[in-house]
Amino acid sequence: QSALQWLPIFSATSSQLATTANAQSSLLDALDEALLNDIIEAYITHEPSTCTSPASESATSFSFNWPGTNAASNWFPDFEPFEQGLFQAIMSHTDAGDLSWSIRIGGGGNMYSHFASDLYGETMPPQKHTGSPWIDEVQQSVSVNTVINKKLSAGPEFCPGPNTENKTECKPYFIHQAGAYQEDAPNTDVPFFSPSLARHCSG
């Protein structure tokens, strides 16, 4: 009898939790939208999207749900298991002709897949670049510190000493939007992909 008396309370609590979770999700989405608008609109060259016609909007969709690996992309098999950890969103456009496409966005906001099924398939390289799955050969921004990148003036911590040719080699200093190379074992045995500050898609 005691157990039966608790059942209605548990059901009500579950419902309340679901309502609370939905409310929190809406608030987080609103926060993400505000953050992204603030960042993007700060650029002088920012222009509003021109793809806002009813026909274009109805033919384009997006999802934050992992859709599984696209076998037709022919990714390097050794790196393929890492894609789910990279994935953040997919956007697709359906065209009556041969212009349908889908793009996949990584956590750092970079495009790592562009697939046009009726034209040339996957446009990104297969990622067979040692130690950098979806880190180098993707569409991304790269920030370079021009003051200390491979510069003697950077100081001894960035210039370890002469090499075999008796020339001092200084370390590179740059940040890839997509993530970091796998050059810090065991910390990067699993690729480190850039985290997401905010994500939002209108439409």
C-alpha positions, 0 to 999 in steps of 0.5 A: 500500500505504501508503494502504491501511495507513492506512485502518483507522487512520482508521476507528478514529479516526473512530469514536473521535471520534464516541464522544467527541462523543456523550460531550461532548454528554451532558456539555453537556446535563447541564451545561445542565440543572444551570444551568437548574434552578439558575436557575429553582428560585431563583425563589420562585414556581417550581412544578414542571410539572403536565404530567407525565401519561403521556398528556400526555408521549406527545403532546408532543415537542420538537426543537432541529433547525431545522424550516424556516419555517412558511408558515402563520405568514405572517411579514413576507417581508422578515424571514422569512430571519432566523428560522433565526438566531433559532430554538433549539427547537420544542415540539409537542403533538398533540391528538385534538380541536382543541387541537394546538399548537406553540411556537417558542423563540428563543435568549434563551428567549423564545417567538416563535411559537405556532401552533394549526393547528385554531383560529386559526393563528399568534397572534404578530404578523407582525413588520412592526415596523421594525427589530425582527423578533421583538424587540418583538412576542413573549412575553418579559421586559424589564429596565428600569434605573429609575435611568437610564432616561430620567432627567436624573440619568443623566448627560450620556452618556445625555442628549445635549441639548435637542431642538427644543422645548428639552427635554432628552431622555434615552436609554432604558435597558432590555434585551429578552430577545429581542434588540436593535433594529436601530439600530446600523448596520452592526452590526445590519443582521442582527438581533442575537438574544440568545444562549443560556446553556443549553438543556435539555428533560426528558421 
